[in-house]
Amino acid sequence: MSSFDEPERDCPLCPRLVDYLGQARFAHADWHNAPVPAFGPLDARLLIVGLAPGMRGANRTGRPFTGDHAGDLLYETLGRFGFTAGAYGADPDDRLSLIDCLDSWV
């Protein structure tokens, strides 16, 4: 299995993102409001790449495509093709796991 470094919660490399997350943390202090770690095995053969965490989805929950309509569609479809175990409940504690599939953001 390969590995890579996840960005730190307060990564300073993108000033625009730092400003945005500061505003989001102020408005929604109980949300994740930080870079969202990849979800799934790093050696997966299927990679799903999102362009940015959804404000009320991944930014709120801390898991890619979780808590918004995109996640509803994505995880249902992945399940139909055998890439999930457990049930998607739009919550990072729903016990959903990915099989040979990795979700990440760029």
Backbone as CSV, one residue per row, in Angstrom:
resi,resn,N_x,N_y,N_z,CA_x,CA_y,CA_z,C_x,C_y,C_z
1,MET,0.848,-1.171,0.000,0.000,0.000,0.000,0.897,1.238,0.000
2,SER,0.551,2.218,-0.802,1.308,3.456,-0.838,0.768,4.410,0.219
3,SER,1.482,5.485,0.449,1.014,6.477,1.417,1.318,7.870,0.896
4,PHE,0.664,8.831,1.464,0.937,10.225,1.160,0.573,11.051,2.372
5,ASP,1.082,12.252,2.424,0.807,13.125,3.556,-0.484,13.888,3.337
6,GLU,-1.378,13.803,4.291,-2.602,14.596,4.263,-2.233,16.017,4.682
7,PRO,-2.914,17.022,4.162,-2.628,18.389,4.603,-3.002,18.572,6.071
8,GLU,-2.251,19.430,6.751,-2.549,19.736,8.144,-3.838,20.543,8.237
9,ARG,-4.485,20.489,9.372,-5.741,21.208,9.570,-5.598,22.699,9.272
10,ASP,-4.490,23.284,9.656,-4.270,24.716,9.446,-3.184,24.975,8.404
11,CYS,-3.182,24.205,7.349,-2.201,24.370,6.278,-2.265,25.803,5.731
12,PRO,-1.132,26.516,5.656,-1.124,27.921,5.236,-0.817,28.136,3.753
13,LEU,-0.725,27.087,2.957,-0.227,27.217,1.585,-1.134,27.999,0.645
14,CYS,-2.420,28.037,0.899,-3.339,28.760,0.015,-4.042,29.856,0.817
15,PRO,-3.596,31.107,0.696,-4.200,32.185,1.480,-5.714,32.320,1.276
16,ARG,-6.182,32.089,0.065,-7.620,32.181,-0.203,-8.383,31.131,0.595
17,LEU,-7.862,29.916,0.640,-8.506,28.852,1.403,-8.424,29.125,2.908
18,VAL,-7.291,29.651,3.362,-7.149,29.993,4.780,-8.221,31.004,5.177
19,ASP,-8.426,32.028,4.356,-9.439,33.041,4.626,-10.841,32.430,4.635
20,TYR,-11.123,31.603,3.633,-12.442,30.965,3.529,-12.720,30.090,4.754
21,LEU,-11.748,29.264,5.129,-11.953,28.367,6.270,-12.090,29.150,7.573
22,GLY,-11.381,30.270,7.684,-11.535,31.111,8.867,-12.958,31.628,8.993
23,GLN,-13.524,32.065,7.868,-14.904,32.539,7.871,-15.878,31.403,8.184
24,ALA,-15.623,30.235,7.597,-16.503,29.084,7.831,-16.421,28.630,9.283
25,ARG,-15.218,28.647,9.862,-15.073,28.252,11.268,-15.814,29.217,12.190
26,PHE,-15.811,30.490,11.833,-16.533,31.479,12.626,-18.046,31.245,12.526
27,ALA,-18.528,31.003,11.300,-19.969,30.827,11.075,-20.487,29.473,11.555
28,HIS,-19.639,28.445,11.482,-20.068,27.069,11.808,-18.977,26.387,12.639
29,ALA,-18.808,26.812,13.851,-17.711,26.316,14.691,-17.765,24.809,14.950
30,ASP,-18.928,24.194,14.841,-19.050,22.761,15.119,-18.834,21.887,13.880
31,TRP,-18.529,22.488,12.721,-18.273,21.732,11.494,-16.794,21.358,11.403
32,HIS,-16.459,20.516,10.447,-15.079,20.085,10.210,-14.203,21.276,9.811
33,ASN,-14.583,22.028,8.793,-13.905,23.263,8.376,-12.390,23.135,8.262
34,ALA,-11.944,22.142,7.532,-10.508,21.907,7.341,-10.337,21.024,6.107
35,PRO,-9.099,20.847,5.653,-8.908,19.904,4.550,-9.522,18.548,4.906
36,VAL,-10.160,17.937,3.940,-10.858,16.674,4.156,-9.933,15.523,3.757
37,PRO,-9.648,14.602,4.673,-8.762,13.486,4.326,-9.401,12.552,3.304
38,ALA,-8.558,11.857,2.573,-9.026,10.856,1.614,-9.799,9.778,2.370
39,PHE,-10.706,9.112,1.668,-11.552,8.079,2.261,-11.450,6.832,1.397
40,GLY,-11.003,5.735,1.990,-10.855,4.479,1.270,-9.409,4.027,1.266
41,PRO,-9.166,2.829,0.749,-7.802,2.296,0.725,-6.926,3.021,-0.301
42,LEU,-5.707,3.366,0.100,-4.804,4.113,-0.780,-4.368,3.318,-2.008
43,ASP,-4.449,2.002,-1.953,-4.047,1.180,-3.096,-5.237,0.761,-3.964
44,ALA,-6.343,1.498,-3.870,-7.556,1.177,-4.627,-7.326,1.307,-6.128
45,ARG,-8.069,0.528,-6.903,-7.957,0.623,-8.360,-8.875,1.686,-8.940
46,LEU,-9.880,2.144,-8.163,-10.783,3.197,-8.615,-10.575,4.434,-7.748
47,LEU,-10.296,5.570,-8.395,-10.105,6.832,-7.696,-11.211,7.789,-8.106
48,ILE,-11.916,8.337,-7.122,-12.938,9.358,-7.342,-12.331,10.671,-6.854
49,VAL,-12.252,11.667,-7.733,-11.634,12.937,-7.374,-12.671,14.050,-7.454
50,GLY,-12.820,14.757,-6.355,-13.697,15.923,-6.317,-12.873,17.183,-6.486
51,LEU,-13.507,18.237,-6.957,-12.786,19.487,-7.187,-12.621,20.313,-5.928
52,ALA,-13.536,20.210,-5.002,-13.443,20.931,-3.729,-14.491,20.354,-2.791
53,PRO,-14.209,20.329,-1.487,-15.221,19.832,-0.559,-16.484,20.681,-0.592
54,GLY,-17.625,20.025,-0.583,-18.903,20.730,-0.546,-19.091,21.433,0.786
55,MET,-19.574,22.646,0.747,-19.721,23.445,1.963,-20.556,22.741,3.021
56,ARG,-21.708,22.229,2.639,-22.586,21.582,3.619,-22.439,20.060,3.610
57,GLY,-21.526,19.567,2.815,-21.244,18.144,2.766,-19.933,17.857,3.477
58,ALA,-18.880,17.662,2.693,-17.585,17.285,3.265,-17.025,18.327,4.220
59,ASN,-17.204,19.608,3.932,-16.690,20.625,4.841,-17.394,20.553,6.201
60,ARG,-18.645,20.135,6.186,-19.397,19.995,7.438,-19.044,18.691,8.144
61,THR,-18.958,17.594,7.375,-18.819,16.270,7.983,-17.390,15.755,8.094
62,GLY,-16.480,16.254,7.252,-15.100,15.795,7.290,-14.825,14.555,6.465
63,ARG,-15.798,14.090,5.663,-15.574,12.931,4.796,-16.005,13.299,3.383
64,PRO,-15.210,12.953,2.359,-15.555,13.312,0.984,-16.963,12.852,0.603
65,PHE,-17.665,13.722,-0.102,-18.985,13.430,-0.665,-19.990,12.963,0.387
66,THR,-19.850,13.396,1.611,-20.725,12.939,2.687,-21.587,14.077,3.200
67,GLY,-22.894,13.879,3.148,-23.815,14.851,3.702,-24.453,15.767,2.680
68,ASP,-24.224,15.515,1.395,-24.873,16.326,0.362,-25.405,15.414,-0.747
69,HIS,-26.085,15.981,-1.706,-26.714,15.195,-2.766,-25.688,14.423,-3.606
70,ALA,-24.518,15.010,-3.818,-23.479,14.313,-4.584,-23.125,12.987,-3.920
71,GLY,-23.034,12.987,-2.597,-22.731,11.755,-1.874,-23.846,10.739,-1.978
72,ASP,-25.088,11.219,-1.912,-26.223,10.299,-2.069,-26.112,9.541,-3.384
73,LEU,-25.842,10.270,-4.451,-25.730,9.641,-5.780,-24.489,8.770,-5.895
74,LEU,-23.355,9.296,-5.441,-22.091,8.581,-5.593,-22.088,7.261,-4.827
75,TYR,-22.410,7.307,-3.548,-22.295,6.087,-2.749,-23.348,5.045,-3.116
76,GLU,-24.514,5.465,-3.556,-25.509,4.514,-4.055,-24.969,3.815,-5.308
77,THR,-24.382,4.582,-6.201,-23.835,4.012,-7.440,-22.663,3.096,-7.150
78,LEU,-21.745,3.516,-6.285,-20.610,2.665,-5.930,-21.082,1.355,-5.311
79,GLY,-22.128,1.423,-4.491,-22.679,0.213,-3.885,-23.228,-0.754,-4.913
80,ARG,-23.894,-0.222,-5.931,-24.449,-1.086,-6.981,-23.357,-1.868,-7.717
81,PHE,-22.149,-1.299,-7.753,-21.059,-1.951,-8.469,-20.067,-2.641,-7.535
82,GLY,-20.435,-2.808,-6.267,-19.637,-3.583,-5.336,-18.458,-2.852,-4.709
83,PHE,-18.468,-1.529,-4.743,-17.352,-0.769,-4.195,-17.587,-0.289,-2.759
84,THR,-18.689,-0.683,-2.119,-18.948,-0.277,-0.742,-19.342,-1.475,0.113
85,ALA,-19.139,-1.321,1.392,-19.662,-2.253,2.399,-20.332,-1.396,3.453
86,GLY,-21.426,-1.867,3.995,-22.181,-1.078,4.953,-23.138,-0.155,4.220
87,ALA,-23.876,0.618,4.976,-24.884,1.500,4.389,-24.466,2.950,4.539
88,TYR,-24.664,3.724,3.490,-24.385,5.157,3.521,-25.501,5.858,4.284
89,GLY,-25.131,6.601,5.309,-26.110,7.331,6.100,-25.845,8.823,6.137
90,ALA,-25.028,9.320,5.203,-24.707,10.749,5.108,-24.031,11.279,6.368
91,ASP,-23.323,10.408,7.063,-22.646,10.759,8.303,-21.354,9.951,8.365
92,PRO,-20.236,10.550,8.741,-18.984,9.797,8.783,-18.983,8.637,9.770
93,ASP,-19.952,8.583,10.668,-20.066,7.473,11.614,-21.058,6.401,11.154
94,ASP,-21.428,6.422,9.874,-22.451,5.495,9.372,-21.930,4.082,9.098
95,ARG,-20.653,3.848,9.304,-20.019,2.533,9.116,-19.862,2.142,7.648
96,LEU,-20.018,3.084,6.736,-19.753,2.829,5.323,-18.251,2.665,5.137
97,SER,-17.862,1.698,4.352,-16.457,1.573,3.962,-16.396,1.360,2.460
98,LEU,-15.269,1.722,1.893,-15.080,1.576,0.454,-14.217,0.366,0.170
99,ILE,-14.543,-0.331,-0.895,-13.821,-1.515,-1.316,-13.132,-1.199,-2.634
100,ASP,-11.810,-1.194,-2.627,-11.011,-0.967,-3.837,-11.352,0.356,-4.509
101,CYS,-11.740,1.351,-3.713,-12.130,2.671,-4.204,-11.640,3.721,-3.214
102,LEU,-11.119,4.824,-3.722,-10.616,5.915,-2.893,-11.264,7.212,-3.335
103,ASP,-11.810,7.966,-2.382,-12.356,9.314,-2.626,-11.331,10.317,-2.146
104,SER,-11.112,11.355,-2.935,-10.181,12.389,-2.536,-10.557,13.697,-3.207
105,TRP,-9.844,14.766,-2.857,-10.086,16.111,-3.395,-8.809,16.659,-3.988
106,VAL,-8.961,17.546,-4.947,-7.814,18.282,-5.478,-8.054,19.755,-5.273
